[in-house]
Amino acid sequence: MHTHFDVDWSVAWRIATTALRELQEQLTTLLKAEFPLVASQLDQPH
């Protein structure tokens, strides 16, 4: 198990609130283009 004592919380917060949303959008676009059947499952309730 890795332990990180020097987390820059401002960077972690920025990633959690902005970068992850952007990454999700990019991955969704990629899935829709390359794997439409998989992408169609993203909109289905689980």
N, C-alpha and C positions, 0 to 999 in steps of 0.2 A: 504494500500500500504506500502510495506517495503522499507526503505531507508537504504542503506549501504554506509557509508562514509569511510570505511577502506578497500577498495578493493585493493588487491595486484595485480597490473596490470601485473606483470611478470607471475604470476600464471594464471591469466585470459588469457593472450596471449598464454601461453603454452597449456592450455586446448583447446582454439579455434583453434590452428594450428596443434596440434598433437593428443590429447586425443579424440577429436570429430571424427577425421578421423578413429582412431582405433575402437571406439565404433560403428561407421557406418559399418565398415567391419564385426565386430562381430555380429551385428544385422542382416546384410544381410545373413551371413552364417546361423544363426539361422532360419531366415524366409525361406531360401531355403530348410532347412532340415525339418522343422515342418509345413510350410505353403507354399508349392511350387506354388500354384495358386496366392497367394498374392505376392510372390517374383517375379513371372513372370511379374506382373504389374509394377514393379519398373523400368524395362527396356523399357517400352512403353512410347512414347512421350505423353505429356498431352495437 
